[in-house]
Amino acid sequence: MALDTARTDGPRGWRLEEYAEKYRDTFKFERRDGILQMQFHTRGGPAGQDGMHGNAGSSYDAWNHAWRDVGSDPENKVLILTGTGEDWMRPPPMAEAVKRTAPRAGPRGAGTGRVYLDAVKNTENFIFGFNIPTIGVINGPAPFHFATALLCDITICADDTVLHESHCALGTAPGDGASFVLQELLNLKQAAYYLLLSEPIDAQTALRLGLVNEVLPRDRLLARAWEMAQRIAALPPLGRLMSKQVIRRRWQQVHADHAAFEMAHEMLGAVIDAADGEAMTAPHWEGAEAVFEESRTQARAKAGY
């Protein structure tokens, strides 16, 4: 991990060495010349769901807090967000996944409320918290939670990428970012198709649909991201700042209109169906996982991996 820690001023918690330590179990950080690369991971390998909403542990909601801390550091000029290894994320074992995704009981629904708040704050802090340009680098198949990469100003992906929006297949509404992101970037008919049917989206389809800007072999992804980041970082500071405000304005409006509404419906459906034993059960998860694994195998064979 390469850290640029020359800066000594600034409020506590905004310095790179401090938030790098704070989020070490969730992100690896590297900064050069004002370009910050955030690479999420789980125990040094491809990320699971640790650090996102609805997960227990010390990094329970690390993502939404990390966006705030990183976005508050004036030394950061451009952000590169990527995963670890050959996958954007990897699903946890089925039994663990069912346990983790089930709504948590608590005093007056405290567990469910926490999941709801973390999910809304995750996308809110990402959209509103960064006053710097962002580049999403999808480094391989993404069985879930690829919306954050699509919220970046520029998004590139590996040639074996498969985006799989599986909420409906798992028996609940797609409320934690996927719905408003896909409806905004696609048209309503296309979004409904991929949301309701949970059809996988391969890299070339994502490019054709306008979900990503470029498709590259995995070994060229980060070099290309840094090349673009260097060009952006070299722009006049005020022009770069004001350009970001213009570019993110639409996402701010969309989030204000849709995010809380959609997440509330995801949680409502999950709570009711869980009580009936119909949602987030082993058969649902196994079915969704089988679809993803088949599409992942096909994409990798096509890309020559």
Beta strands, then each sheet from edge to edge (+ up, - down):
strand 1: 27-32
strand 2: 35-40
strand 3: 78-82
strand 4: 134-138
strand 5: 154-158
strand 6: 162-163
strand 7: 201-202
strand 8: 214-216
sheet 1: 1+ 2- 3- 4- 5- 8-
sheet 2: 6+ 7-
end
